[in-house]
Each structure stands twice: as C-alpha cells, then as structure tokens.
Amino acid sequence: MAKILALTSRLPYPPREGHQLRSWHLLSAIARKHDVTLLSFVRDDDVLDDCAVLRETMSRLETFPIDAEHSRLALGRALTRGLLGRFPFVAEKYFSAELTERVTTLARDVDLVHVDMLPLMINLRDVRVPIVLNAHNVEHVLIERRVEIETRPLHRAFLRRQKTRLK
C-alpha cells in the first residue's frame, strides 16, 4: 500500500462538474488500495457538510480557503504578483502559505504527490518524491479564445500576458 498525498483545487465530492467528477473517481479508485491524504481548496459553493463520503474514503482530509475569493486585498495581491511576478495569476490565486507548509511537511512521509491541475504546482516546494500532475494542457488555449473576444484593451493585454506565462 502506497502513501499518496493528493491536492485538489476544490472539494471533489459531491461531484457536480467535470473537474470534480474526474478528481472524485480517480481519488476514490486510488483510495481502494492506497492510503490517500487529500489537501483541498474549498470554493465558495463547496459545502463541507456534503462531503461525508469523501471523509470516509480518504485517510485524511484537510481543507484550505482560496484567499483571493474571500478578500479583495488577497485578490489584489494575486493580480499584482500575476502581472509582475514569475507565475501567472491563476497560479498566484491558488498560492497558500498554509497549504505549501502542509505539503512540505506531509510529503516527507509519502511515496507520491498527485496534483489535479497545473496552477497548484505553485504550492510544491522542496518535495523530494515523485509528482504526478493531472494536466490537460488546454488552459492557455481557453485564455487565447477569451483574448479573441475580449473588447477591453487592458483586459485583452492582461489575458495575452497570462496566456504566454501559463503556456
């Protein structure tokens, strides 16, 4: 039995959208034969009371807020770092010092870290075990399409820069 640390961008249960469906089915299948600790962000429409099945399936579940969804100041910081820093905004939006610390601590005692989307990689520092990234490599294509229909020049320029950085 392997020890697996999984990170998700939102609670995968109950699955109400494609991203959650993929994460839920993958994690529940892995948890049948392995010890899975799930660290998950909680979005505004996620309900912790609805995830009893998730708690029963995972060995451990820890949740973290997405600061940029709860504070204009945090959103402004993420936007500024996304414009001026090394990482694109979508990664900065999902940066959490608390989550990064938990990943660093828990990764010392696991066999593998599974990450459900590219922007969450910003929270992996000093991880010395194999990392599996579930990425579809389409995020930059979606932004590119949005650039094509965006009519506001500043928004279009921001999106172009984000597309390049994300790619």
ChimeraX commands (.cxc) that place a marker at each C-alpha (Angstrom):
marker #1 position 0.00,0.00,0.00 radius 0.5
marker #1 position 1.45,3.33,-1.07 radius 0.5
marker #1 position 1.02,6.59,0.80 radius 0.5
marker #1 position -0.29,9.25,-1.57 radius 0.5
marker #1 position -0.70,12.96,-0.95 radius 0.5
marker #1 position -3.29,14.50,-3.29 radius 0.5
marker #1 position -4.01,18.18,-3.93 radius 0.5
marker #1 position -7.23,19.41,-5.50 radius 0.5
marker #1 position -8.39,22.89,-6.44 radius 0.5
marker #1 position -11.79,22.24,-4.90 radius 0.5
marker #1 position -13.59,19.52,-2.98 radius 0.5
marker #1 position -14.15,16.64,-5.39 radius 0.5
marker #1 position -17.27,15.46,-3.57 radius 0.5
marker #1 position -20.10,15.74,-4.24 radius 0.5
marker #1 position -19.13,15.80,-7.91 radius 0.5
marker #1 position -21.20,18.46,-9.68 radius 0.5
marker #1 position -18.91,19.35,-12.58 radius 0.5
marker #1 position -16.43,17.61,-14.86 radius 0.5
marker #1 position -13.35,18.60,-12.87 radius 0.5
marker #1 position -14.86,17.21,-9.67 radius 0.5
marker #1 position -16.05,14.04,-11.42 radius 0.5
marker #1 position -12.55,13.33,-12.71 radius 0.5
marker #1 position -10.93,14.00,-9.34 radius 0.5
marker #1 position -13.52,12.06,-7.35 radius 0.5
marker #1 position -13.37,8.92,-9.48 radius 0.5
marker #1 position -9.59,8.96,-9.67 radius 0.5
marker #1 position -9.11,9.51,-5.94 radius 0.5
marker #1 position -11.78,7.02,-4.85 radius 0.5
marker #1 position -10.23,4.35,-7.11 radius 0.5
marker #1 position -6.75,5.03,-5.72 radius 0.5
marker #1 position -8.06,5.03,-2.14 radius 0.5
marker #1 position -9.35,1.46,-2.54 radius 0.5
marker #1 position -5.78,0.17,-2.49 radius 0.5
marker #1 position -3.71,3.03,-1.09 radius 0.5
marker #1 position -3.56,5.43,1.82 radius 0.5
marker #1 position -4.67,8.80,0.39 radius 0.5
marker #1 position -4.36,12.12,2.21 radius 0.5
marker #1 position -6.28,14.86,0.43 radius 0.5
marker #1 position -5.45,18.55,0.76 radius 0.5
marker #1 position -8.17,20.51,-0.98 radius 0.5
marker #1 position -9.10,24.09,-1.54 radius 0.5
marker #1 position -12.71,24.93,-0.73 radius 0.5
marker #1 position -14.58,27.15,-3.15 radius 0.5
marker #1 position -17.48,29.37,-2.15 radius 0.5
marker #1 position -20.05,26.88,-3.42 radius 0.5
marker #1 position -18.44,23.81,-1.81 radius 0.5
marker #1 position -20.28,22.56,1.26 radius 0.5
marker #1 position -18.15,20.79,3.87 radius 0.5
marker #1 position -21.27,19.16,5.33 radius 0.5
marker #1 position -21.85,17.39,1.99 radius 0.5
marker #1 position -18.52,15.57,1.93 radius 0.5
marker #1 position -19.03,12.77,4.47 radius 0.5
marker #1 position -18.37,10.19,1.73 radius 0.5
marker #1 position -15.11,11.96,0.90 radius 0.5
marker #1 position -14.04,11.88,4.56 radius 0.5
marker #1 position -14.85,8.15,4.73 radius 0.5
marker #1 position -12.94,7.39,1.52 radius 0.5
marker #1 position -9.74,9.35,2.20 radius 0.5
marker #1 position -7.38,8.52,5.04 radius 0.5
marker #1 position -7.22,12.21,5.86 radius 0.5
marker #1 position -8.88,15.35,4.51 radius 0.5
marker #1 position -7.65,18.88,5.14 radius 0.5
marker #1 position -9.26,21.92,3.55 radius 0.5
marker #1 position -7.98,25.39,2.78 radius 0.5
marker #1 position -9.76,28.59,1.72 radius 0.5
marker #1 position -8.89,30.34,-1.54 radius 0.5
marker #1 position -7.89,33.68,-0.05 radius 0.5
marker #1 position -8.39,35.54,-3.35 radius 0.5
marker #1 position -12.07,34.55,-3.27 radius 0.5
marker #1 position -12.62,35.93,0.23 radius 0.5
marker #1 position -10.59,39.13,0.30 radius 0.5
marker #1 position -10.20,41.96,-2.19 radius 0.5
marker #1 position -6.76,42.60,-0.73 radius 0.5
marker #1 position -5.70,38.99,-1.35 radius 0.5
marker #1 position -7.17,39.16,-4.85 radius 0.5
marker #1 position -5.25,42.38,-5.50 radius 0.5
marker #1 position -2.01,40.79,-4.27 radius 0.5
marker #1 position -2.56,37.76,-6.51 radius 0.5
marker #1 position -3.27,40.04,-9.50 radius 0.5
marker #1 position -0.17,42.13,-8.82 radius 0.5
marker #1 position 2.05,39.06,-8.45 radius 0.5
marker #1 position 0.42,37.62,-11.57 radius 0.5
marker #1 position 1.31,40.76,-13.51 radius 0.5
marker #1 position 4.77,41.46,-12.12 radius 0.5
marker #1 position 5.97,38.19,-10.67 radius 0.5
marker #1 position 7.22,34.91,-12.00 radius 0.5
marker #1 position 3.95,32.96,-12.09 radius 0.5
marker #1 position 0.65,33.63,-13.90 radius 0.5
marker #1 position -2.34,34.99,-12.00 radius 0.5
marker #1 position -4.19,31.66,-11.93 radius 0.5
marker #1 position -1.24,30.11,-10.07 radius 0.5
marker #1 position -0.95,33.09,-7.70 radius 0.5
marker #1 position -4.68,32.80,-6.99 radius 0.5
marker #1 position -4.08,29.28,-5.68 radius 0.5
marker #1 position -0.94,30.05,-3.70 radius 0.5
marker #1 position -1.38,29.39,0.00 radius 0.5
marker #1 position 1.47,29.61,2.51 radius 0.5
marker #1 position -0.50,27.32,4.82 radius 0.5
marker #1 position -1.06,24.71,2.11 radius 0.5
marker #1 position 2.57,24.93,0.99 radius 0.5
marker #1 position 3.70,24.28,4.56 radius 0.5
marker #1 position 1.37,21.26,4.89 radius 0.5
marker #1 position 2.55,19.83,1.56 radius 0.5
marker #1 position 6.18,20.22,2.58 radius 0.5
marker #1 position 5.56,18.53,5.93 radius 0.5
marker #1 position 3.37,15.69,4.68 radius 0.5
marker #1 position 5.44,14.99,1.54 radius 0.5
marker #1 position 8.30,13.79,3.75 radius 0.5
marker #1 position 6.31,10.66,4.60 radius 0.5
marker #1 position 4.58,9.78,1.32 radius 0.5
marker #1 position 5.51,7.81,-1.76 radius 0.5
marker #1 position 3.87,10.12,-4.31 radius 0.5
marker #1 position 2.21,13.52,-4.63 radius 0.5
marker #1 position -0.73,13.82,-7.04 radius 0.5
marker #1 position -1.71,17.33,-8.20 radius 0.5
marker #1 position -5.02,17.80,-10.01 radius 0.5
marker #1 position -4.14,20.94,-12.02 radius 0.5
marker #1 position -1.12,22.95,-13.12 radius 0.5
marker #1 position -1.70,26.13,-11.04 radius 0.5
marker #1 position -1.50,24.12,-7.80 radius 0.5
marker #1 position 2.15,23.33,-8.53 radius 0.5
marker #1 position 2.99,26.75,-7.04 radius 0.5
marker #1 position 2.42,25.15,-3.62 radius 0.5
marker #1 position 5.05,22.42,-4.05 radius 0.5
marker #1 position 8.41,23.41,-2.61 radius 0.5
marker #1 position 11.14,21.01,-1.52 radius 0.5
marker #1 position 9.11,17.94,-2.47 radius 0.5
marker #1 position 11.53,15.04,-2.93 radius 0.5
marker #1 position 9.13,12.30,-4.03 radius 0.5
marker #1 position 7.62,11.69,-7.47 radius 0.5
marker #1 position 4.92,14.15,-8.50 radius 0.5
marker #1 position 2.06,13.23,-10.82 radius 0.5
marker #1 position 0.38,16.21,-12.48 radius 0.5
marker #1 position -3.06,15.73,-13.98 radius 0.5
marker #1 position -2.95,18.36,-16.70 radius 0.5
marker #1 position -4.83,18.65,-19.96 radius 0.5
marker #1 position -2.62,21.42,-21.33 radius 0.5
marker #1 position -5.62,23.41,-22.56 radius 0.5
marker #1 position -5.75,26.27,-20.08 radius 0.5
marker #1 position -3.70,28.56,-22.33 radius 0.5
marker #1 position -5.98,27.68,-25.28 radius 0.5
marker #1 position -9.03,28.74,-23.29 radius 0.5
marker #1 position -7.38,32.04,-22.44 radius 0.5
marker #1 position -6.40,32.51,-26.08 radius 0.5
marker #1 position -10.04,32.14,-27.11 radius 0.5
marker #1 position -11.05,34.67,-24.49 radius 0.5
marker #1 position -8.45,37.11,-25.88 radius 0.5
marker #1 position -10.13,36.83,-29.27 radius 0.5
marker #1 position -13.50,38.01,-27.94 radius 0.5
marker #1 position -12.33,40.48,-25.27 radius 0.5
marker #1 position -13.20,44.05,-26.28 radius 0.5
marker #1 position -11.47,45.94,-23.45 radius 0.5
marker #1 position -7.83,46.69,-24.39 radius 0.5
marker #1 position -6.38,46.38,-20.86 radius 0.5
marker #1 position -8.18,43.12,-20.21 radius 0.5
marker #1 position -7.04,41.77,-23.57 radius 0.5
marker #1 position -3.41,42.75,-22.82 radius 0.5
marker #1 position -3.61,41.11,-19.37 radius 0.5
marker #1 position -5.04,37.91,-20.84 radius 0.5
marker #1 position -2.37,37.77,-23.56 radius 0.5
marker #1 position 0.36,38.01,-20.95 radius 0.5
marker #1 position -1.29,35.38,-18.78 radius 0.5
marker #1 position -1.68,33.00,-21.73 radius 0.5
marker #1 position 2.02,33.19,-22.52 radius 0.5
marker #1 position 3.06,32.72,-18.91 radius 0.5
marker #1 position 0.70,29.82,-18.35 radius 0.5
marker #1 position 1.81,28.09,-21.53 radius 0.5
marker link #1:1,2 radius 0.2
marker link #1:2,3 radius 0.2
marker link #1:3,4 radius 0.2
marker link #1:4,5 radius 0.2
marker link #1:5,6 radius 0.2
marker link #1:6,7 radius 0.2
marker link #1:7,8 radius 0.2
marker link #1:8,9 radius 0.2
marker link #1:9,10 radius 0.2
marker link #1:10,11 radius 0.2
marker link #1:11,12 radius 0.2
marker link #1:12,13 radius 0.2
marker link #1:13,14 radius 0.2
marker link #1:14,15 radius 0.2
marker link #1:15,16 radius 0.2
marker link #1:16,17 radius 0.2
marker link #1:17,18 radius 0.2
marker link #1:18,19 radius 0.2
marker link #1:19,20 radius 0.2
marker link #1:20,21 radius 0.2
marker link #1:21,22 radius 0.2
marker link #1:22,23 radius 0.2
marker link #1:23,24 radius 0.2
marker link #1:24,25 radius 0.2
marker link #1:25,26 radius 0.2
marker link #1:26,27 radius 0.2
marker link #1:27,28 radius 0.2
marker link #1:28,29 radius 0.2
marker link #1:29,30 radius 0.2
marker link #1:30,31 radius 0.2
marker link #1:31,32 radius 0.2
marker link #1:32,33 radius 0.2
marker link #1:33,34 radius 0.2
marker link #1:34,35 radius 0.2
marker link #1:35,36 radius 0.2
marker link #1:36,37 radius 0.2
marker link #1:37,38 radius 0.2
marker link #1:38,39 radius 0.2
marker link #1:39,40 radius 0.2
marker link #1:40,41 radius 0.2
marker link #1:41,42 radius 0.2
marker link #1:42,43 radius 0.2
marker link #1:43,44 radius 0.2
marker link #1:44,45 radius 0.2
marker link #1:45,46 radius 0.2
marker link #1:46,47 radius 0.2
marker link #1:47,48 radius 0.2
marker link #1:48,49 radius 0.2
marker link #1:49,50 radius 0.2
marker link #1:50,51 radius 0.2
marker link #1:51,52 radius 0.2
marker link #1:52,53 radius 0.2
marker link #1:53,54 radius 0.2
marker link #1:54,55 radius 0.2
marker link #1:55,56 radius 0.2
marker link #1:56,57 radius 0.2
marker link #1:57,58 radius 0.2
marker link #1:58,59 radius 0.2
marker link #1:59,60 radius 0.2
marker link #1:60,61 radius 0.2
marker link #1:61,62 radius 0.2
marker link #1:62,63 radius 0.2
marker link #1:63,64 radius 0.2
marker link #1:64,65 radius 0.2
marker link #1:65,66 radius 0.2
marker link #1:66,67 radius 0.2
marker link #1:67,68 radius 0.2
marker link #1:68,69 radius 0.2
marker link #1:69,70 radius 0.2
marker link #1:70,71 radius 0.2
marker link #1:71,72 radius 0.2
marker link #1:72,73 radius 0.2
marker link #1:73,74 radius 0.2
marker link #1:74,75 radius 0.2
marker link #1:75,76 radius 0.2
marker link #1:76,77 radius 0.2
marker link #1:77,78 radius 0.2
marker link #1:78,79 radius 0.2
marker link #1:79,80 radius 0.2
marker link #1:80,81 radius 0.2
marker link #1:81,82 radius 0.2
marker link #1:82,83 radius 0.2
marker link #1:83,84 radius 0.2
marker link #1:84,85 radius 0.2
marker link #1:85,86 radius 0.2
marker link #1:86,87 radius 0.2
marker link #1:87,88 radius 0.2
marker link #1:88,89 radius 0.2
marker link #1:89,90 radius 0.2
marker link #1:90,91 radius 0.2
marker link #1:91,92 radius 0.2
marker link #1:92,93 radius 0.2
marker link #1:93,94 radius 0.2
marker link #1:94,95 radius 0.2
marker link #1:95,96 radius 0.2
marker link #1:96,97 radius 0.2
marker link #1:97,98 radius 0.2
marker link #1:98,99 radius 0.2
marker link #1:99,100 radius 0.2
marker link #1:100,101 radius 0.2
marker link #1:101,102 radius 0.2
marker link #1:102,103 radius 0.2
marker link #1:103,104 radius 0.2
marker link #1:104,105 radius 0.2
marker link #1:105,106 radius 0.2
marker link #1:106,107 radius 0.2
marker link #1:107,108 radius 0.2
marker link #1:108,109 radius 0.2
marker link #1:109,110 radius 0.2
marker link #1:110,111 radius 0.2
marker link #1:111,112 radius 0.2
marker link #1:112,113 radius 0.2
marker link #1:113,114 radius 0.2
marker link #1:114,115 radius 0.2
marker link #1:115,116 radius 0.2
marker link #1:116,117 radius 0.2
marker link #1:117,118 radius 0.2
marker link #1:118,119 radius 0.2
marker link #1:119,120 radius 0.2
marker link #1:120,121 radius 0.2
marker link #1:121,122 radius 0.2
marker link #1:122,123 radius 0.2
marker link #1:123,124 radius 0.2
marker link #1:124,125 radius 0.2
marker link #1:125,126 radius 0.2
marker link #1:126,127 radius 0.2
marker link #1:127,128 radius 0.2
marker link #1:128,129 radius 0.2
marker link #1:129,130 radius 0.2
marker link #1:130,131 radius 0.2
marker link #1:131,132 radius 0.2
marker link #1:132,133 radius 0.2
marker link #1:133,134 radius 0.2
marker link #1:134,135 radius 0.2
marker link #1:135,136 radius 0.2
marker link #1:136,137 radius 0.2
marker link #1:137,138 radius 0.2
marker link #1:138,139 radius 0.2
marker link #1:139,140 radius 0.2
marker link #1:140,141 radius 0.2
marker link #1:141,142 radius 0.2
marker link #1:142,143 radius 0.2
marker link #1:143,144 radius 0.2
marker link #1:144,145 radius 0.2
marker link #1:145,146 radius 0.2
marker link #1:146,147 radius 0.2
marker link #1:147,148 radius 0.2
marker link #1:148,149 radius 0.2
marker link #1:149,150 radius 0.2
marker link #1:150,151 radius 0.2
marker link #1:151,152 radius 0.2
marker link #1:152,153 radius 0.2
marker link #1:153,154 radius 0.2
marker link #1:154,155 radius 0.2
marker link #1:155,156 radius 0.2
marker link #1:156,157 radius 0.2
marker link #1:157,158 radius 0.2
marker link #1:158,159 radius 0.2
marker link #1:159,160 radius 0.2
marker link #1:160,161 radius 0.2
marker link #1:161,162 radius 0.2
marker link #1:162,163 radius 0.2
marker link #1:163,164 radius 0.2
marker link #1:164,165 radius 0.2
marker link #1:165,166 radius 0.2
marker link #1:166,167 radius 0.2
view
